[in-house]
Amino acid sequence: WINPRTLVLMDSTEKLRVVDRPSQEELETVDMAELQLVYNSSHFKSLATGGNVSQAL
């Protein structure tokens, strides 16, 4: 939440979406892939590898 009317979400394609909550209108989309985010969870890792988790884990 940014404020009572504005919500910021990140989708699985690493796009940051700014949404007006009452109207559900998408106000802005920003591609965050260039930041090369690192996830600290095996849940996110499995998304990044197509649902496969390394046997080493």
FIBA-144952 format. One record per atom (N, C-alpha, C, CB): residue in one letter; atom name; x, y, z. Coordinates in steps of 0.05 Angstrom, whole numbers, plus 5000, padded with zeros to 4 digits. Atoms other than C-alpha are relative to their C-alpha. Last residue first. Glycine has a CB too. Layout:
! FIBA-144952
+---+----+------+-------+------+
: r :  a : east : north :   up :
+---+----+------+-------+------+
: a : CA :    X :     Y :    Z :
...
+---+----+------+-------+------+
! end
This chain:
! FIBA-144952
+---+----+------+-------+------+
: r :  a : east : north :   up :
+---+----+------+-------+------+
: l :  N : 5016 :  4988 : 4978 :
: l : CA : 5376 :  4437 : 4960 :
: l :  C : 4987 :  4978 : 5015 :
: l : CB : 4979 :  5020 : 4989 :
: a :  N : 4982 :  4992 : 4979 :
: a : CA : 5430 :  4403 : 4919 :
: a :  C : 4986 :  5012 : 5023 :
: a : CB : 5021 :  5020 : 4989 :
: q :  N : 4997 :  5023 : 4982 :
: q : CA : 5376 :  4369 : 4878 :
: q :  C : 5018 :  5007 : 5023 :
: q : CB : 5010 :  4975 : 4985 :
: s :  N : 4975 :  5015 : 5002 :
: s : CA : 5362 :  4438 : 4847 :
: s :  C : 5000 :  4977 : 5021 :
: s : CB : 5024 :  5018 : 5005 :
: v :  N : 4981 :  4992 : 4979 :
: v : CA : 5289 :  4460 : 4848 :
: v :  C : 5024 :  4982 : 4999 :
: v : CB : 4987 :  5000 : 5029 :
: n :  N : 4980 :  5020 : 4992 :
: n : CA : 5246 :  4455 : 4786 :
: n :  C : 5018 :  5012 : 5021 :
: n : CB : 5016 :  4991 : 4976 :
: g :  N : 5012 :  5019 : 4981 :
: g : CA : 5182 :  4497 : 4779 :
: g :  C : 5020 :  4978 : 5009 :
: g : CB : 4977 :  4987 : 4987 :
: g :  N : 5021 :  5016 : 5013 :
: g : CA : 5205 :  4532 : 4715 :
: g :  C : 4987 :  4979 : 5019 :
: g : CB : 5009 :  4987 : 4976 :
: t :  N : 4989 :  5023 : 5014 :
: t : CA : 5271 :  4554 : 4744 :
: t :  C : 4978 :  4983 : 4988 :
: t : CB : 5018 :  4984 : 5019 :
: a :  N : 4980 :  4992 : 5019 :
: a : CA : 5251 :  4625 : 4764 :
: a :  C : 5011 :  4977 : 4984 :
: a : CB : 5023 :  5014 : 5015 :
: l :  N : 5013 :  4986 : 5022 :
: l : CA : 5187 :  4601 : 4796 :
: l :  C : 5020 :  5008 : 4979 :
: l : CB : 4986 :  5026 : 5011 :
: s :  N : 5014 :  5020 : 5017 :
: s : CA : 5225 :  4549 : 4835 :
: s :  C : 4985 :  5014 : 4978 :
: s : CB : 4982 :  4983 : 5017 :
: k :  N : 4980 :  5014 : 5017 :
: k : CA : 5272 :  4603 : 4860 :
: k :  C : 4986 :  4980 : 4982 :
: k : CB : 5021 :  4985 : 5018 :
: f :  N : 4994 :  4983 : 5023 :
: f : CA : 5213 :  4645 : 4884 :
: f :  C : 5021 :  4986 : 4982 :
: f : CB : 5011 :  5027 : 5009 :
: h :  N : 5024 :  4997 : 5015 :
: h : CA : 5188 :  4588 : 4928 :
: h :  C : 5005 :  5017 : 4975 :
: h : CB : 4978 :  5013 : 5017 :
: s :  N : 5001 :  5021 : 5020 :
: s : CA : 5259 :  4571 : 4948 :
: s :  C : 4975 :  5001 : 4984 :
: s : CB : 5002 :  4972 : 5014 :
: s :  N : 5020 :  5020 : 4993 :
: s : CA : 5262 :  4639 : 4981 :
: s :  C : 5000 :  4978 : 4979 :
: s : CB : 4972 :  5012 : 5004 :
: n :  N : 4989 :  5015 : 4978 :
: n : CA : 5316 :  4692 : 4984 :
: n :  C : 4981 :  4977 : 5009 :
: n : CB : 5006 :  5018 : 5024 :
: y :  N : 5021 :  5009 : 4982 :
: y : CA : 5301 :  4724 : 4917 :
: y :  C : 5013 :  4981 : 5021 :
: y : CB : 4977 :  4986 : 4985 :
: v :  N : 4992 :  5025 : 4989 :
: v : CA : 5353 :  4766 : 4880 :
: v :  C : 4979 :  4992 : 5021 :
: v : CB : 5029 :  5001 : 5012 :
: l :  N : 5007 :  5005 : 4972 :
: l : CA : 5329 :  4823 : 4835 :
: l :  C : 5009 :  4971 : 5009 :
: l : CB : 4970 :  5003 : 5004 :
: q :  N : 4990 :  5027 : 4993 :
: q : CA : 5366 :  4834 : 4770 :
: q :  C : 4996 :  4994 : 5029 :
: q : CB : 5029 :  4997 : 4992 :
: l :  N : 4988 :  4999 : 4973 :
: l : CA : 5351 :  4909 : 4769 :
: l :  C : 5012 :  4974 : 5008 :
: l : CB : 4980 :  5009 : 5020 :
: e :  N : 4973 :  4989 : 5003 :
: e : CA : 5339 :  4907 : 4693 :
: e :  C : 5015 :  5001 : 5027 :
: e : CB : 4999 :  5028 : 4988 :
: a :  N : 4982 :  5022 : 5007 :
: a : CA : 5279 :  4862 : 4705 :
: a :  C : 5029 :  5009 : 4999 :
: a : CB : 4992 :  4987 : 4974 :
: m :  N : 4979 :  5002 : 4979 :
: m : CA : 5242 :  4918 : 4742 :
: m :  C : 5021 :  4979 : 4993 :
: m : CB : 4988 :  4995 : 5027 :
: d :  N : 4986 :  5026 : 5003 :
: d : CA : 5197 :  4937 : 4683 :
: d :  C : 5024 :  5000 : 5019 :
: d : CB : 5009 :  4995 : 4971 :
: v :  N : 4971 :  4996 : 5002 :
: v : CA : 5153 :  4995 : 4707 :
: v :  C : 5013 :  4973 : 4999 :
: v : CB : 5011 :  5017 : 5024 :
: t :  N : 4986 :  5026 : 4999 :
: t : CA : 5077 :  4997 : 4697 :
: t :  C : 5030 :  5006 : 4995 :
: t : CB : 4989 :  4981 : 4978 :
: e :  N : 4972 :  5001 : 5011 :
: e : CA : 5035 :  5058 : 4713 :
: e :  C : 5011 :  4972 : 5002 :
: e : CB : 5018 :  5020 : 5015 :
: l :  N : 4991 :  4973 : 5005 :
: l : CA : 4963 :  5078 : 4731 :
: l :  C : 5028 :  5000 : 4987 :
: l : CB : 5002 :  5015 : 5026 :
: e :  N : 4971 :  5001 : 4999 :
: e : CA : 4929 :  5010 : 4725 :
: e :  C : 5011 :  5028 : 4992 :
: e : CB : 5012 :  4978 : 4982 :
: e :  N : 4986 :  4991 : 5024 :
: e : CA : 4856 :  5023 : 4739 :
: e :  C : 5030 :  4999 : 5004 :
: e : CB : 4991 :  5029 : 4992 :
: q :  N : 4984 :  5022 : 5010 :
: q : CA : 4824 :  4982 : 4794 :
: q :  C : 5014 :  5006 : 4974 :
: q : CB : 4983 :  4975 : 4997 :
: s :  N : 5008 :  5004 : 5028 :
: s : CA : 4774 :  5039 : 4803 :
: s :  C : 5013 :  4976 : 4987 :
: s : CB : 5006 :  5025 : 4983 :
: p :  N : 5029 :  4998 : 5004 :
: p : CA : 4777 :  5040 : 4879 :
: p :  C : 4991 :  4993 : 4971 :
: p : CB : 4990 :  5027 : 5008 :
: r :  N : 5016 :  5021 : 4988 :
: r : CA : 4848 :  5012 : 4884 :
: r :  C : 4970 :  5003 : 4995 :
: r : CB : 5005 :  5000 : 5030 :
: d :  N : 5019 :  4984 : 4984 :
: d : CA : 4885 :  5057 : 4835 :
: d :  C : 4979 :  4980 : 5011 :
: d : CB : 4986 :  5022 : 4982 :
: v :  N : 5029 :  5003 : 5005 :
: v : CA : 4940 :  5010 : 4813 :
: v :  C : 4984 :  5018 : 5018 :
: v : CB : 4992 :  4970 : 5004 :
: v :  N : 5012 :  4981 : 4982 :
: v : CA : 5016 :  5019 : 4806 :
: v :  C : 4970 :  5000 : 4993 :
: v : CB : 5012 :  5029 : 4998 :
: r :  N : 5025 :  4988 : 5010 :
: r : CA : 5046 :  4958 : 4773 :
: r :  C : 4988 :  5017 : 5022 :
: r : CB : 4980 :  4978 : 4992 :
: l :  N : 5011 :  4986 : 4978 :
: l : CA : 5119 :  4936 : 4781 :
: l :  C : 4975 :  5015 : 4990 :
: l : CB : 5020 :  5020 : 5014 :
: k :  N : 5011 :  4974 : 5007 :
: k : CA : 5137 :  4886 : 4727 :
: k :  C : 4986 :  5011 : 5025 :
: k : CB : 4979 :  4998 : 4976 :
: e :  N : 4985 :  4979 : 4987 :
: e : CA : 5181 :  4829 : 4751 :
: e :  C : 4992 :  5028 : 4989 :
: e : CB : 5030 :  4996 : 4995 :
: t :  N : 4981 :  4991 : 5021 :
: t : CA : 5150 :  4778 : 4703 :
: t :  C : 5017 :  5024 : 5009 :
: t : CB : 4985 :  5007 : 4975 :
: s :  N : 4980 :  5020 : 5004 :
: s : CA : 5118 :  4744 : 4764 :
: s :  C : 5020 :  5006 : 4977 :
: s : CB : 4987 :  4973 : 4995 :
: d :  N : 5009 :  5026 : 5011 :
: d : CA : 5081 :  4807 : 4782 :
: d :  C : 5023 :  4981 : 4995 :
: d : CB : 4984 :  5005 : 4974 :
: m :  N : 4980 :  5011 : 5019 :
: m : CA : 5102 :  4863 : 4829 :
: m :  C : 4990 :  4973 : 4990 :
: m : CB : 5028 :  4998 : 5013 :
: l :  N : 4997 :  5029 : 5001 :
: l : CA : 5045 :  4903 : 4861 :
: l :  C : 5023 :  4992 : 4981 :
: l : CB : 4974 :  4986 : 4990 :
: v :  N : 4978 :  5007 : 5018 :
: v : CA : 5037 :  4975 : 4883 :
: v :  C : 5005 :  4970 : 5002 :
: v : CB : 5027 :  5016 : 5008 :
: l :  N : 4987 :  5025 : 4994 :
: l : CA : 4970 :  4997 : 4912 :
: l :  C : 5023 :  4995 : 4980 :
: l : CB : 4979 :  4976 : 4999 :
: t :  N : 4980 :  5009 : 5019 :
: t : CA : 4941 :  5067 : 4913 :
: t :  C : 5014 :  4975 : 5010 :
: t : CB : 5021 :  5022 : 4995 :
: r :  N : 5010 :  5003 : 5027 :
: r : CA : 4876 :  5093 : 4943 :
: r :  C : 5020 :  4986 : 4981 :
: r : CB : 4993 :  5027 : 4988 :
: p :  N : 5026 :  5014 : 5001 :
: p : CA : 4887 :  5087 : 5018 :
: p :  C : 4990 :  4995 : 4972 :
: p : CB : 4980 :  5016 : 5016 :
: n :  N : 5019 :  4984 : 4985 :
: n : CA : 4962 :  5105 : 5010 :
: n :  C : 4973 :  4986 : 4997 :
: n : CB : 4998 :  5030 : 4989 :
: i :  N : 4987 :  4974 : 5000 :
: i : CA : 5024 :  5070 : 4983 :
: i :  C : 4983 :  5019 : 5017 :
: i : CB : 5004 :  5010 : 4971 :
: w :  N : 5017 :  4976 : 5000 :
: w : CA : 5000 :  5000 : 5000 :
: w :  C : 5018 :  5025 : 5000 :
: w : CB : 4981 :  5000 : 5024 :
+---+----+------+-------+------+
! end
